[in-house]
Amino acid sequence: MTINYEVIVTCAVTGAGDTVDKHPAIPVTPEQVANAAIEAADAGAAIVHIHVRDPKTGAGSRDIELFRQSVDRVRASGRDVLINLTAGMGGDLIVDDDDPATPAPGSDLVNAQTRMAHVEALRPDIASLDCGSINFSDDNVIYVQTPNMLRTMATRYREIGVKPELEVFDLGHLRFANQMVQEGLLNDPPMYQICLGIPWGADATTATMATMASQVPAHAVWSGFGISRMQMPMVAQAMLLGGNVRVGLEDNLYLERGVHASNGELVSKAIRIIKELGGRACSVDEARDKLGLNG
């Protein structure tokens, strides 16, 4: 693996996790989400990864209108930035200890077509594709994503011209992402996101990232991140292993110990690390070229 000196920076601006009460300025409303994306773009991010939240509760949402309002605001701002929408909502299964055969209250399970309805409507540059199921908490929450769902979504992404970001949380996910590449379901170059530190996926360590990066196809473009305090160490690690980077409030709330961050500050810090290691952040046009989005 060779060091990547021309690094695509992604900013995941809000996520869907239970972070609203843990940070004074988590983006919640469509206006706040859009402003966070604009701030990240102004700081140097080439890609903004967008979730939306219920404005009343702050909980993650898959409401098409909330996505539309957020995306329209970013597009109307005039910023040249690649828009990457999550398509991960709708896979939450909460298992009832006493009746495992019946989803417990709070479960949100929908089919592949419903999970990507906002992608169909808004046609972003990129949309996420979580490449497998996973124990997504320390209790009874399972994120469900089956091979049939993945193939259905990948095929439709290709038909509508949206680049899938193959989010892999462990080696089994990576193996299936590679299978979809082999089956010809994805346009070249495939785009991988190595997601580390999430319970209970792969840990955010040098050895883990190196192992996963070594199994990404040679012609792919890949990025990696770690959550919480491992966010910035994994920025350096991904670059050194030949990858690109992701930061943002979805994955980490702090600029340093005890100091809450903004998305722009996290992007700026990541770019400083990249520069200290002798590299630079790619422009949006350069990111388009690397990802094959100019055709």
C-alpha positions in Angstrom: 0.0 0.0 0.0 1.2 3.5 -1.0 0.7 6.7 0.8 -2.1 8.8 -0.7 -0.9 12.4 -1.0 -4.1 13.7 -2.8 -6.9 13.0 -0.3 -10.6 13.3 -0.7 -12.2 14.6 2.5 -15.7 13.7 3.4 -17.7 15.3 6.2 -20.6 13.4 7.8 -22.4 16.3 9.3 -25.0 14.9 11.7 -25.8 11.2 11.6 -28.8 9.6 13.2 -27.4 8.6 16.6 -28.5 9.8 20.0 -26.2 12.8 20.2 -28.5 15.8 20.3 -28.3 16.0 24.1 -24.5 15.4 24.1 -23.5 18.4 22.0 -25.0 22.0 22.0 -25.2 22.3 18.2 -25.9 19.0 16.6 -27.6 19.8 13.2 -31.3 18.8 13.5 -33.5 20.9 11.2 -33.1 20.9 7.4 -31.7 24.4 7.6 -29.2 23.4 10.2 -28.1 20.3 8.3 -27.7 22.3 5.1 -25.7 25.0 6.9 -23.5 22.3 8.4 -22.8 20.9 5.0 -22.1 24.3 3.6 -19.7 25.0 6.5 -17.9 21.7 5.8 -17.6 22.5 2.1 -16.2 26.0 2.9 -13.6 24.3 5.1 -12.4 22.1 2.3 -14.6 19.0 2.3 -15.2 17.6 -1.2 -18.1 15.4 -0.1 -20.8 16.0 2.5 -22.6 12.9 3.9 -26.1 13.8 4.9 -28.6 12.3 7.3 -31.8 14.1 8.3 -33.5 14.3 11.7 -37.0 14.8 12.9 -37.0 18.6 13.8 -39.3 18.0 16.8 -37.5 15.0 18.4 -34.0 15.1 16.9 -34.3 11.4 16.1 -33.0 10.1 12.8 -35.5 10.1 9.9 -36.0 8.9 6.4 -38.6 11.5 5.5 -38.2 12.4 1.9 -39.3 16.0 2.4 -36.6 16.6 5.0 -34.0 15.3 2.7 -35.4 17.5 -0.1 -35.2 20.6 2.0 -31.7 19.9 3.1 -30.4 19.0 -0.4 -32.2 22.0 -2.0 -30.5 24.4 0.4 -27.1 23.0 -0.3 -27.6 23.1 -4.0 -29.0 26.6 -3.9 -26.0 27.9 -1.9 -23.8 27.7 -5.0 -21.2 25.5 -3.2 -19.5 23.0 -5.5 -19.6 20.0 -3.2 -20.6 16.3 -3.8 -23.7 15.3 -2.0 -23.8 11.9 -0.4 -27.1 10.8 1.1 -27.5 8.0 3.6 -29.7 5.2 2.6 -29.2 3.4 5.8 -32.5 4.3 7.5 -35.2 1.6 7.7 -33.1 -1.3 8.8 -33.5 -1.1 12.6 -34.7 -4.3 14.3 -35.1 -4.2 18.0 -35.4 -7.8 19.4 -37.8 -8.4 22.2 -36.1 -10.6 24.8 -39.4 -12.4 25.7 -40.7 -12.6 22.1 -37.8 -12.6 19.6 -40.1 -13.5 16.7 -41.9 -10.1 17.0 -40.0 -6.8 16.4 -40.1 -4.7 19.6 -41.4 -1.2 19.7 -39.0 1.2 18.0 -38.1 -1.2 15.1 -38.2 0.4 11.7 -37.9 -2.2 8.9 -38.7 -1.4 5.3 -37.9 -2.9 1.9 -35.0 -1.9 -0.3 -37.1 0.4 -2.6 -38.4 2.3 0.4 -34.9 2.8 1.9 -33.8 4.5 -1.3 -37.0 6.5 -2.1 -35.3 9.8 -1.3 -32.3 8.8 -3.5 -34.7 8.1 -6.4 -36.4 11.5 -5.8 -33.3 13.7 -5.4 -30.5 11.9 -7.4 -27.5 12.8 -5.3 -24.0 12.2 -6.6 -23.5 9.4 -4.0 -25.6 7.4 -1.7 -24.5 5.0 1.0 -25.0 1.2 0.8 -24.3 -0.5 4.2 -23.0 -3.9 3.1 -24.4 -6.2 5.7 -26.2 -6.7 9.0 -24.6 -6.0 12.3 -25.2 -5.8 16.1 -25.5 -2.0 16.2 -25.6 -1.4 19.9 -24.8 -3.0 23.2 -28.3 -4.4 23.7 -30.9 -5.6 21.3 -30.6 -3.4 18.2 -29.7 -5.1 15.0 -29.1 -3.3 11.7 -30.6 -5.5 9.0 -29.3 -5.4 5.4 -29.6 -8.7 3.4 -27.8 -9.8 0.3 -31.1 -9.5 -1.7 -31.6 -5.9 -0.5 -28.0 -5.0 -1.3 -28.2 -6.4 -4.8 -31.5 -4.6 -5.4 -30.2 -1.3 -4.3 -26.9 -1.6 -6.1 -28.6 -2.4 -9.3 -31.0 0.6 -9.0 -28.2 3.0 -8.1 -26.4 2.0 -11.3 -29.6 2.5 -13.3 -30.2 6.0 -12.0 -26.5 7.1 -12.1 -25.9 7.4 -8.3 -22.5 6.2 -7.0 -22.9 3.7 -4.2 -20.6 4.2 -1.2 -20.0 0.7 0.1 -19.9 1.1 3.8 -18.2 -1.9 5.4 -18.1 -2.4 9.2 -16.3 -5.7 9.3 -14.6 -8.2 7.0 -17.8 -10.0 6.1 -19.3 -6.8 4.8 -16.1 -6.2 2.8 -16.3 -9.7 1.4 -19.8 -9.1 0.2 -19.0 -5.7 -1.3 -16.2 -7.5 -3.3 -18.8 -10.1 -4.4 -21.0 -7.3 -5.8 -18.0 -5.9 -7.7 -17.3 -9.4 -9.1 -20.9 -9.7 -10.2 -20.7 -6.4 -12.1 -23.3 -4.6 -10.1 -21.2 -1.5 -9.7 -19.7 0.9 -12.1 -15.9 1.5 -11.9 -14.3 2.6 -9.8 -16.2 1.1 -6.8 -16.2 3.4 -3.8 -15.6 1.8 -0.3 -15.9 3.4 3.1 -14.1 1.5 5.9 -16.1 2.2 9.1 -14.3 1.5 12.3 -15.1 1.6 16.0 -18.9 1.2 15.8 -20.4 -1.4 18.2 -20.1 -4.2 17.3 -18.1 -3.9 14.1 -14.4 -3.9 13.5 -12.3 -2.0 16.0 -10.5 1.3 15.1 -6.9 0.2 15.1 -4.0 0.3 12.7 -4.0 -3.5 12.2 -7.8 -3.5 11.4 -7.6 -0.7 8.9 -4.6 -2.2 7.2 -6.2 -5.7 7.0 -9.4 -4.3 5.5 -7.6 -1.9 3.1 -5.5 -4.8 1.8 -8.8 -6.6 0.7 -10.3 -3.6 -1.1 -10.0 -4.2 -4.9 -6.9 -2.5 -6.4 -9.0 -0.4 -8.8 -11.3 0.9 -6.1 -11.3 4.3 -4.3 -11.5 3.8 -0.6 -11.9 6.0 2.5 -11.8 5.2 6.2 -12.7 6.6 9.5 -12.8 5.9 13.2 -15.3 7.2 15.7 -14.9 9.3 18.8 -11.3 9.9 19.9 -10.0 7.7 17.1 -11.3 10.0 14.4 -8.1 12.0 13.9 -5.7 9.1 14.3 -7.6 7.2 11.6 -7.4 10.3 9.4 -3.6 9.9 9.4 -3.9 6.1 9.2 -6.1 6.1 6.2 -3.9 8.5 4.3 -0.8 6.5 5.1 -2.4 3.3 3.9 -3.4 4.9 0.6 -7.0 5.9 1.4 -9.1 9.0 1.7 -10.7 10.3 4.9 -14.0 11.1 6.6 -14.7 13.3 9.7 -17.7 15.1 11.1 -20.1 15.2 13.9 -21.8 12.0 12.9 -18.7 10.2 14.2 -17.1 12.4 16.8 -18.3 15.4 18.8 -15.0 16.8 20.1 -12.2 18.9 18.6 -10.0 18.0 21.6 -10.7 16.7 25.0 -13.6 18.6 26.5 -14.0 21.0 23.6 -17.1 20.5 21.4 -16.4 20.7 17.6 -18.2 22.0 14.6 -18.1 20.2 11.3 -16.0 22.9 9.8 -13.4 22.7 12.6 -13.2 18.9 12.2 -12.6 19.3 8.4 -10.0 22.0 9.0 -8.2 19.8 11.6 -8.2 16.8 9.2 -6.8 18.9 6.4 -4.0 20.2 8.7 -3.1 16.6 9.5 -3.0 15.8 5.8 -0.8 18.7 5.1 1.6 17.8 8.0 2.0 14.4 6.4 2.9 16.0 3.1 -0.4 15.8 1.3 -3.3 18.0 0.3 -7.0 17.8 0.2 -8.5 17.2 -3.3 -10.8 19.7 -4.9 -14.3 18.8 -5.8 -13.4 18.4 -9.5 -10.5 16.1 -8.5 -12.8 14.0 -6.4 -15.2 13.7 -9.3 -12.4 12.5 -11.5 -11.2 10.0 -9.0 -14.7 8.6 -8.4 -15.6 8.5 -12.1 -18.5 11.1 -11.7 -17.6 13.3 -14.7 -18.9 10.9 -17.3 
